[in-house]
Amino acid sequence: MRRPATGIFGLTGCAGDQLVLLNCEQELLRLMEALDLRDFLMASSARDPECELDIAFVEGAVMSRTDEERLVEIRRRSRLLVAIGTCAVWGGVAAAGRERWRALLEEVYGETGRRYDSLPARPLDQVVPVDLRITGCPIEKEELLDAVSHLLRGDPPVPVDYPVSTECKIRENACLLIRQARLCCGPVTQAGCGARCPSFGLPCEGCRGPARDANLRSAWRLLEEMGISLDEVARKLSTFAPLGSGVPAEVTV
């Protein structure tokens, strides 16, 4: 069977999602045997920057004209484009100040900032069509391997649409929101991390973005009853999934 020609790319971001792939350890060699890796600058300087790709994995947000042009070119040469990481899927931390990006640029860099190739941070799907999204800050190794396995078989993975709170129930975690009245974003955040933070007694920060199948009305009602304002919840969620980048409208109620 022909191995799919694959490219792994980073726009503006921390490169943590690319590192997850390199940290697959025992699975890495088998992964490389299954994929025909043509372009992965973090792993190898040997590249084929013009070949057609079956799969392109792209991390990072679009934060400059250079990013925008690179992404358009990657999309043009790729049959499937996979957004990996919260920045690529939702805009990420860098997009939290998108409404004031020009003022912030001048505040930090002064007159020099006006000459920088800079744009408000955007997720990939605000620039090009995206075929698959793997969220996380960083992504989970197991989710990445599962997605690759499905793509090799020719069928997309089933998306995770339930919230982190469901994983807390599965792990029999005591609810930090109900038991300790701590602001935890688990009821409205997309699962897939195994409820890692709540399992260590830390409230969910919402780093995976909003869950599509969350019971939002119930969550907001519970938070209000506990004296937690929806503005506070919205600010916390917008740290990773800025308003206007796909956060459900109910967050702003």
Secondary structure, DSSP 8 states (H G I E B T S, - for coil): ----EEEEEE-BS-SHHHHHHHTTGGGHHHHHHHSEEEE-TTT-S---TTS-EEEEEEESBB-SHHHHHHHHHHHHTEEEEEEESHHHHH--GGGTTGGGHHHHHHHHHGGGGGGS-----B-GGGTS--SEEE--SS--HHHHHHHHHHHHHTS------SBHHHHHHHTT---HHHHH-----GGGBB--S-SHHHHTT-----TT-B-TT--HHHHHHHHHHTT--HHHHHHHHTTTS-TTTT--GGGG-
